[in-house]
Amino acid sequence: MPSTVATTNPIPLGNAGTTITPERNAVSAAHRFGACRNSGANNAAFLLLANANSNNTMFKITQAQFGNPAFIGVFRDPGNGSVQGINANTTNAGKRLVNGMDVNTVYQLPTSNWGTFTWTLGYNYFFTWKAEAVVGGGFHSFLGDYNNGTIPLAPGAIPYHKGFLRGEWEWRGFDFVMTGNYISSFNDDSAFLVPRPVFSGTFFDPQWSQYRRVTDYTTLDMQLAYTFKKPVTEAVATSYAKDAKDAKSAPAPVGGADNGTFAQRMLWNTTLTVGVNNAFDREPPTVLGAFNDNYDTSLYSIRDRYYYISLAKKF
């Protein structure tokens, strides 16, 4: 509903009231299960209040227009320019409801001779992903589908399943990691199927529209690193000078690990890393609805197989 605020300078932003504050709430448990419901509201009143505080002449209305919901703006005193009131019309822009599950499991196996093995499993699943563009317009579920903006608030593809499996081996300075990534399949935007196939039938075989299924997507990343570790300083052995003139013993200096050569000291705490992303050079699956790029940029990367090498030194 339109609202009229009569006030004087300066105008605190709190005068906008809670009716234009976006509704937000979220619940989660150990970052594993989550639900999020929010609604966006236009920020006209905040803009008007900020405009009033800045003495800007934008959104200026007259005394006759003040109180009329057809006019939105700031009414100022014609003499001194002080703010006398604000007409603000605020409504909720839309709603979104998301429920999902996020699981992360780690298992580590240390051995005495072959280092440490670590496995990590990450999994994401959506129970609900729907949005309402206009209040009262009804919710539309985007789960398992791709929409290229033919419906407002379209987020791109929302697959049911996403996850990764990671294995790591650490042994004597070596660190080898393999990560498999998975994105499940989903339905393409049927509005971009030309011609759009529609099958008619009988009571036992009703009419239905054919959907194109975008295939699932799996990639493999690998990385190998070696760290030149500083040798562990052993316990210093104590020797005694044979020609000591008194009864006190004099310890003789014993060389330690810090007395390595310059080249050795430069290599200590240095890590050399080589790796490859998307080792099998898999291209993103084609999405006909994404007519600009032919793939969903919110899910995939256009970069194919990618090699890299790095050198890091800690001082």
N, C-alpha and C positions, 0 to 999 in steps of 0.2 A: 504494500500500500504506500502511496506517496506520503512523505512526512515533511512537515514544516518546522523549522527550528528558528526561534527568535532568540538572538543573543547579541552581545557586544564584544568588541575587541578587548584583549586577545581571545581567540577561540581555541580552547584545548581540543585536541583530537578526540578525546573521550566523549565529546558531545555527539559523536556520530551514533552512539548507542550500540547495543548488542545485536540489533536487528540486521545489521549489515556485516557482522563478523562471520566469516566462513565457519561452518560446523565441522569439527574434526574430532575424531576419537579413534584410538587404536588399542588393541590388547595383544599381548604376546606372552609366551612362556618359554623362557630359556632360549629365545631366538629360534625356536623350532616350529611353533605354530603361531600364525598371525592372522589378524583380521583388520581391515582398514575400511572405514566408511567416511567419506568426506563430501561436502557440497561446496561449490564455489559460488561466491556472491560478487556482483559487480561492485567496483570500488568507487562509484560516483560520489558518494558522500565524502569519502576520504579525500578525493581530488578536490572537491569543492571547499572542504575545510582547509586543506593545504593552500589552495588558491586564495582563500580569504585571509589567511595569515601572512601571505606574501604580498598583499596589496595589489595583486594582479587584476587586470580588468577583464580577463576571460570569464565566460559564463556569467556575465553581468545581466541582471534582470531589473525591471523597474518596480516601483511601489505597487502599480496596478497589477503586475504579474505575480507579485509575492503572494503566496497562498494558493495560487492556481496550479494544480498538479500537471497541467500541460506544459509548464515552463520550469526548467531545472537550472538553478544558478544561484548567485549571491546577490542579495539586495543591499546596497550601500546608501548611506546618507548622502544626498546630493551636495550638501554643504561641506562637510569635513571628510567624507569618504569612509566613515566608520561603518562597520558591518552591522546591519540591523537584523538580518535573518538569512536563512538558507532554505531553498527548496531542494529536496533530495528524494529521488525515487529509486528504491533498491528492491531487487528481486533475486532469488536464487537462480544461478545460471545452469546448474545441473548437479547430478549426484553420481557417485561411483561406489560400488560395493565389491570388495576383493577379499576372498578367504583362501588361505593356502597353507602349505606345510613345507618347512625347510629343515632338512636333516643333514647333519655332518658327523661322521663316525671315523675315528682314528684308532688303528691298532698298530702297536710297535712291538717288534721282536728283536731284542738284543742277543747276540751270540758272542762266544769267547774268541772264535777264530775268524769269522767271516763278517764281522761288522754288525751293523744295525739295519733291520728291514722295517719300513714303515708303510702301511697302506691307509689311504684316506678315501672315503666314499662320501660324496656330496649329492644330494637329491632334492629337487624342488617339484612340488605338485600343487596345482591350483584346483580348489573345489568350486570357486565362484569367481567370475570376472565379468561384471556387467555394469552398464552405465545408463543414466537417464539424461539426455541432453537438455530437455526442458521439463520443468516441474509439471507433473501430471501427464507427460507424454508417454510414459511407460518405459521400462528398462529393456535394454537389448543386451544379450549375452554375446561377448566376443570370444569366449573360451573355445579353443579348438578351431578358430577361424582366422582368416585374414580379411581386413577391410581397408580399402585405400581412401578413406575419407568420405565415402558416399553416405555414411552415417556419422553424425557429429560425435566428437570425443573418441574417435577410433584410435586405438593405441598401436596399430600394426598387428602382427600375428601374436596370439597368446596360445602357445602349445600347452598341452596338459603336463608333459614331463620334460624336465631338463636335469642333467646331472653330469658328474665326472667321477672317474676312478683314477687315483694317483698312487703310484708305487715309487718308493725311494730306497736307495741302498747307499749307506755310508760306511766306508772302510779305508782306514789309513790315509786320510786326506782326500780320498775320492768321494764324490757325491753324484750319483746317477739318478735321474728322475724321469719317469714316463707318466704322461697324463692323457687319458682318453676322455674326450668330451662328447656329449650326446644331447641332441635336440630332437624331440619327437615330431611326427608328421602332423599336418593340419590341413584344413580345407582352404583352397584358394577362393578369392572373391569371384563368385559366380557371375557377377555383373560384367566381367571382362571376358567371358567365354563367348566367342563369336563363331557361328550363331549360338545363342544360348539354347541348349537342347532341353526341351520340355516333353515329357512322355505322358500321354493321356491313356486312361484305361477304364476299367469297370469298377464295380463296387469291391470286387475281390482283388483288383490290381489298380489302385488309385493313381491319379496323376502325381508326378513328382519331377523335380528338376535335377539334372545331373550336376554333380560337383567334381571339380578337379582336385585330386589329393596331392599336396606338396610332400615329397618324400622326407623321411627323417634324415638327419645329418650327423655324421660322426667324424671326428678328427683325432689325430694323435700328435702330441707334442713330446719332444725328448730334449734332455739337457744333461751334459756331463761337465763336471767341475773338478778341479784339483787345487788344493790349498797347500802351499809350502809352509808347513808348520815349524815354529821355532822349537828346536830340541829342548826337551825337559832337562832342567839343570839337576844333576845328580847331587847327592849329599857330598859335601866337600870333605875329603880325607885329611886328617891332621897328621903332620910329620913334625919331628922335633929336631932342632939344630944340635948337631953333635958337639960343636965347639962352644956351647953356651958357657959363659964364665960364672954365671950365678945358678941358683937352684931353680929359677923360673924357666919354664919351657917357652920356646919361641916358635909359633906356628909358621911353617913354610907356605908361601903362596901356591895355590893350586889353580890351574886354568879352568874356567867355566864356559858355559854355552855362549855367553855374551862376547867371547873373544874370537868369534868366527871371522872369516874373511869378509871384505866389503861386499863381494858378490853374494855370499851366503846371507848376510844381514839384509840385503836388498830383497832377496827372495822370501825371507821369512814373512808370514802373514800376507802373502800375495796369492790371489785366487785367479786362475785362468778358467774361463767358462766358454764352452761352445754348445750350440743348440740348434734345433730346428722346430719351427711351428708348422702345423699342418703337414706332417711328414709325407703323407700319401698324396699331397697336392689335390685335395678334393675341392671342387668349386661349389659355391652355395647353390642350392636347388633353385630352379626357376620359379618365380612367382608372377603369374600373368597380371595380377592386380597391381603389382608395383611397376607400372608401365614406364616410369622414369628410369629405373635402375635394373629392372628384371629380377631383383632379389629383395628380400626384406632387410633393410639397413638396420632395423632395431634388433635383429637376431644374429646376423652374420657379418663377417668381414670379407671385403672383396679381395683382400690380399691373399695370394696363393701361398705355395710353399715358401717359407721364409727362414733363411739361415742367419745366425748371428754369432758373434764372438766378443768377449769382453775380458778386460784385465783390471782387477781391483787390488789396491794395496792399502793396508792399514798400518799406520805408524804409531 
